[in-house]
Amino acid sequence: MLKKVLSFDFGASGGRAIISTYDGRTLQLDEVHRFENVPIICDDTLCWNIEQLFGEIKKVLMNIGSHTKIESIGIDTWGVDFALLDKEGKLIQNPAHYRDSRTEGMLNEVEKYLSQQELYEMTGNQIIYFNTIFQLMYLKKYKEENLNQAESLLLMPDLLNYLLTGVKCTEKTIASTTQLFDPYRKDWNSYIIDRLDLPRGIFQKVVDSGEIIGRISETLANEVGVPQLPVVATTSHDTASAVGSVPAEESSFLFISCGTWSLIGTELDEPIISSKSAHYNITNESGYNDTTHFLKNVTGLWILQETVKQFEKEGRHYSYDEVTDLIRQSGSFTCFIDTDAADFQPPGDMPSRIRNYASKTNQKVPQTDGEIFRTIYESLALKYRHVFEEIMDSTDREFKNAYIVGGGSQAEILCQMVADASGLEVIAGPVEATVIGNSAVQLISLGVIKDVTEARQIVRTSFDLKKYQGRNFPDWEKQYTNYSRILQSKVKGGV
């Protein structure tokens, strides 16, 4: 019998709704809606337009109506961002965007209470300026009235689940992105919350991935014309969903979930919180069934996306096939950038920033559009290798291959560069990794699929995968030495 589940995948620039149909052997995806996610300004703060985002969910439910039998709904989103709700369950303000500048300086504020070493030892989280903990510190310092008014804190997928069901809870994988979570107990770290004098009562009960938290409220069901469908707290963090779809047969594997951000790591039974992992700033996030995703969050296709936008503003419109052609026509190794440098984090004119970065680091400055594109891809490939080495050093494991899932798996030239730069076999696909993982957890929750191992077998059966073998590794090895010097120059303050 066919089983259909509805997955909503919200990303930082857009989202989609996909119906996944499982026939007992393979999974088929049917995209029913795609939409943009455009932030708005609220009281001088860059925010998410939650009314619009929830409106997209309602639009899908209205279009589906009662004519398509859906077994359940699951929502995944990016991590760290949240909303505060008052005693009436209403938003105090739209959720702030992680790229808003309000968290500047908040690491120093938190350090007045807890050192970076203490934070890492207690949470295992990579210390990044936009983590939930730093957003809350901003509120405590500058908008404490909002915290005092709040009765509930809900992370983005939890907020959308609440709007569907009226049930307040926090799913485990999304909670693990906050730097307020105990990676061993898999619950809120009350010590950190108390040390920062945050209101403990706003943090909701943590539920397991795959738990059916409720049904669509009667009021909403009547409004959109659907039955009161079950809502599953799937692996609500999009990275956790993506890792669940990695089509690995081996128990130990490297993965890159490649989109706007690239999440690079491996799946473990237990966290690794050590001097090495702290030095490398590697994070421990929760996965399905209490696994740990030992990974590093690095800039992914963001710089490429912003570069394409800038060229469009200048009147040059490139498809991604045309980008690939320009790269192939350009000479190799013009220059390298540290894709995680602060220069490249805000939106804007990336080509100019790349040229400025090359000049500051005494490299040849890329001139043509193709050289700019090639610099981005080559630098990403070398950055991935750099993180592979950090992961292997921290886990004391060797890997023969790496799996690239998500949108970046379609970029054949990038996948080949990763194989060339690392000397590893690269297996690319599936593209819709996040949705597949989301759907798989729903199907496990419904008792249709046994576990993640079976889900990964279904992925291998259902979707085309492409393999890339390393070529010209000695040339890339030489360039990796040059690239490492660029990273070191930044560490020593040279950039």
N, C-alpha and C positions, 0 to 999 in steps of 0.2 A: 504494500500500500504506500502511495506517495505521501510524504510528510513535508509540509511547507512551513517555514518560519520566516519572520520579517526582521531584518537587521537594519538598524540605523547606525551609520558610521559618520561621526562628525569630526572633521578636521579643521585645522586653523584657517584654511582658506575656502573650504567648501565641504559639502556633505552629500551623502546619497542614501537612498533607501533601496534595499535589494531583497527580493524574495528568493530564498534558497530552497530548492526542491530536492529531497533525498528519495531515491527509488530503491533503496536497499543495497545499492552498490556504488553509485556515483552521485555527486552533488552537482546540480545545475543552478546557475545564478541568473536572475532576471532583474536587471536594474529598472525600477519603476519610477524613480525620481532622482534628480540631481539638482543641487542648488548652491548658490554662493553663500559664504559666511563672511559678511562685511562688518567689521567693528564700527562702533559709533562713539562719539564723545559725550560723556555725561559728567557734568561738573568738573571739566578740565581733565578727566580721566578717560583713557582709552578702554572701552568696555565691549562686551559681547552683547549683541541684540537678542536677548533671550526670548522676547515676544515673537520676533521673526523666526527664530530657530524652532520654537515650539509650534509656531504656525505651520512650518514645513512638515512637522510630524502629523498635525491634524489634516493638512492637505492630502498627505498620502493615505491616511485612514479613510478620508472621505472618498477618494478615488477608488480604493479597494472595496469599500462598503462591505456588504454581506455576500457578494458574489464570488469571492475567493476565500476558501477555507484556510485560515492561518491558525497554526497551533500555539504560537507564542510570539512575543516581541522582545528584542534585546537591543540595548543602546550602548555604544562605546564612544568615548571622546578622548581628546588630549588630556594630559594630567595637570595637576597643581592648582588650576583656577577654581573658584568657588563663589557661592552666593551666601549672603546672610539673610535670614528670614526673621520677621518679628513674631510676636505672640499670636498673631492672627494668621500666620503662615504666608505673609506677603513679603515680597522682595523689599529690602531696605534700599538697595541700589542694584542696578544691573551688575553682573559679575565683571570684575576688572580683567583686562587682557594682560597676559604675562609679559607682553612687550611694552607695557606702559612703564614710564620712567620712575614711577613712585617707589620702586624698590631700591633705587640707587642709594647707597649708604646704609642700607638696612642690615647688611652683614655685620657692619661695625656695631650697630645697635644691639644685635643679638649677642655679639661677643662680650657685651657688658655683663651678660648673665651666664653664657656658656661659650667655651672656646670652640673653634672649628674642630679640634681633635675630639672633644667631648661629643659634639654633634654627630660626627661621623661614627664614633665608637658605639653610640646608642641607637643610631638609625641605619647605618650602612648606606646612607644616601649620598650620592654625588652632590657636592655643595655648588649650587647654581643660584645666581642672584634672584631668580624669579620664583624659587620654590615657595610653597604655601606659607611656610614658617616666616619668610621675610615679608610676604604680603600682609600677614597678620601683625607683624611688628610695626609695619607702617600704620595700620589702623590704630594700634595701641598708642603709638606716639602722636599721631596727628588727627585721628578721627575716632577717639575712644568712645564718643557718644554712639557711634554705630555698633561697636562691640557691646556696649551696655544695653542697647536696644534689642540686640539679637537674642533669639531663643534657639536658633538652629543654624548650623553651618552645613551646607550641602555642596559637595564637589559637582562638577558639571553633569556627569551622567546620572548622579544621584538626584540632582535637581530636576532633570527631565523625567526621570522615573517618578519622582514625587508629583510632578504636574500631571502625569498619566494616572497615577493610582491614589494619590493622597497619603502614601506611606513614606515616612522618613527613615532612611538608613544609609549606610555607607558601605559600598562593596569593597572587598579586601584589596584588589589590585590597584584600584584608584587611590585608596587610602595610603598605600605604600609609596606614593609619589610626593607626599606632603612634607617630609622631614620631621614629622610628628608621630611616627609609627614605629612600633617595636618589631623588627624583622624576625625575631625568634618567637615571640608570643603571638604575633599577627594581630595586634590590637593597638589602640592608641597608647602612646608613651606618656603616662600621666605625670611623670617626673619633669619632662621637658615642658609640658603644658603649665604645670604649677610654677616652675622656675621663671617662666616668662610672664607669669601672672595673667594667663589667658583664661577666660571663663570656661571651665571644664564642661559645663552643662550644654554648651552649643554643639559638642561633638556627638555624633549619632552612633547608634549600635553598629558594629562592623559585622557584615554578613558574608558568607562564603560565596565565591564565584559559582554561578549555576543555581543559586537559590531563587525559587519563585517567590517574589516579595509581595505580590498582590495581583489584582486584576484592574483593568481600565475602569475608572470610576463610572458609576451609572450615569451621572450627568454628562460626562465626556462621551461615553458610548452612544447616548441618545443624540448628542450634538453632531457627531460625525457619522452615525449610522452603522456602527459595527457592534458585534457582541462584546461582552466584557472579557476580553482576551487576557490570558495570563501574561504578566510581565516578568521576565527573567533578569536578575542581576547577573548578566553574563560577565565575562572578563572585561570589565567596563573601561579599563585603561586600554587604549588602542594598541599600545605596544604589546601588552599581554595577549590580546586577541591575535595579533600578527604572529607572535611566537608560537601560539597554539597551532598555527597552520603550517609551520615549517615542515617540509616533507621529508624529514630525516628518518632514515632507518636505524642509524646508530643512536645509542643513548647519549653520547657526548658529541656535541656539534657546535660550530660557530655559526652565528647568524648576523645578517644586516637587514634590519627593517628600514627600507630606504624610501623616504618621502621628503617632505620639507625638512624634517630632521632625520638623521640616521641614528638608529639605535643598534649598537654593535656589541655582541656578547655571546654568552652561552647559558644553558639551563642547568641548574644545580639542585640537589636535594636540600642543601642548607646554605645559608649566607656565608660569604667569606668577608670578614672584617679584620684586616691585618694591616701592618705597616706598609706593605706593598700596595694593597688596594687603596689605602688612604693616600699614599704618595701619588698614585695614578688617578685619584679621584673617581674611582669606579663605583657605581651604585649597585645596591641590592634591592630589587623590587619584587613584589610577590607575583607569582603566576598561578595558573589553575592548579587546584589540588595542593596548595601550599608549597609548590616549588618556588625556587628563587631564580629570577632572571638577573644574572650578574653581568652588567652591561655599562656601556658608556654612551652618554647622549652627546652627539656631535652634530654640527651643522651638516645638513644634507643638500638637497636640491634647492634650498632657499636662495643661495647666491645666483644659481642659474636662472631661477624663476624671476628674480628681481632684475637680472641682466636683460632677459628677454623683454620685460616690461619697459626698461629704460630705452632699449633700441626701438621699441614701438613708439615711445614718445618722440623719438628722433626721426620717425617715419620709416623705419626698417622693420618689417614684419617677417619673422622666421617661424616656420613650423619646426617641430623637433627633428624631422627628417632633414630639413635644411641645415639645422644646427649641426647634425652629424656630418653632413657633407662638408660644411665649412671646417669642422675639426680635422677631417681627413685630408683636407687641402692645405692645412697649416703645418708648419714644422714643429717637431716635438721639443718639449722641455725649454720653452722660451723663458719661463720663470715659474716660481711656486709661491703660493700663499698659504698661510695658516688659516684654513677656513673657519676656525673658531676664534680668530682674533676679534677684538672688540670693534674694529673698523667695519666688519661685515655683518654685525648683528641688527642694526636698525634698517628699516626699508629705505630705498633710495637709489642713488646713482652708483651702482656697483662697478661698472666699467672704470669710472674715474677713480674709485677707491682702490681697485686692483692695480691701476697704473701708479697711483701714489704709493701703494705698498711696495711695488717692485722697485720704485725709485728709492724709498727709504731703506730697503734692504740691499741696495747696490746690485740689483739684478737688471737684466735686459728688460725694458719696458715693452709689453705687448702693444702692438699698434692696430692690427686688424681685428674685426669682430671674431674671426675664426681663432685668432691667437688668444683672445679673451676667453672664448668658450673652452678652448683646449687647456688653458691654464686652470680653469675651474675643475674640469674633469680629472686632469692629471693630479692636481692637488688633492682632490677627494680620494682618489685611488691610493695615494701615498699616505694620506691621513688614516684611511681604513687599515692599511698595513701596520701603521704605527700603533693603532689601538689593538689590532690582533696580537701584537707582541706583548702589549701590556696585559691583555687578558691571559695569554699563555703563561707569562711570567707569574702572574698572581695565582693562577690555578695549578701551576706546575703540570700542565697538560700540553700535548702536541696535537695539532689538527692537520688533516690532509686536505680538507675541503672547507668551503664556506658557502652558506646558503644566503642568497639575496632574494628577499621577498618584498612585495609592495611595488609602487609605481616605478621605482628605479630599476627593477628587474627587466623593464622593457627597453632600457637604454643599453643596447648591445655593446656600444663602444665603451661605455663605463664598465660594464661587466667584464669585458676583455681586459681593460686596463687594470682592474682589481686582480684578475688572475695573473697578469704580467707582473704587477708590482709585488705581489705576495708570494708567487710561486705555488699557490694553492689552486686546486680545482674549484671552480665556481659553478654552483648550480643555481640557476635563476628561475624564479617563479614559485608560487603563483603571484599574479599581479594584485588580485583582490584579497590579499592575505588577511587583512583586518576583518573584513566582512566574513570570510570563511571561518576564521577562528571564533568570531562572535556567534555565527550560526551553529558551529560544531558544539559549543558549550550549551546552547539552547537544546540541541538534539540529545546531548548527553543528559541534560536535566530532565528531558521528557522520556528518557529510557529507550530512545531509538538507537543511539550509538553507545557502545560500552564505555569508552574512555578516549583519552587523547591519542594513545597509540593507534587505536582503530581510526580515529579521525585523520591522522597523518597518512595512514594507508589509503584512505578514501581520497585524500588530496593527490597522492601519487597516481591514483587510478583516474581521477577526474580531470586533471589539468595538465597541459603541456609544460614540460620543464626543459630548459636548455642548459647544456654544459659547456664550460669554457676552460681550456687548458692554457697554462702560462706559456708565453712566448717571449723571447728576448729578455729573459730574467736578468742576465748579467748587465745589460744596459740600464734596466730599472734599478738594479742594486747600486750601481754607481750614482744614479740620480737620487736614490733614497738617502745616500750619505749627504748630498747637497741639501736635500729637503730637511734633514735632521738638523743641519746647521742653521737653517732658517728658524726652526722651532726653538733652538737653543738661543739664538740671538734675541728672540722675544722674551725668553725666560730671564735673560741677563739684562733686559731693559733696552735692547738695541732697536726695538720697533716702537 
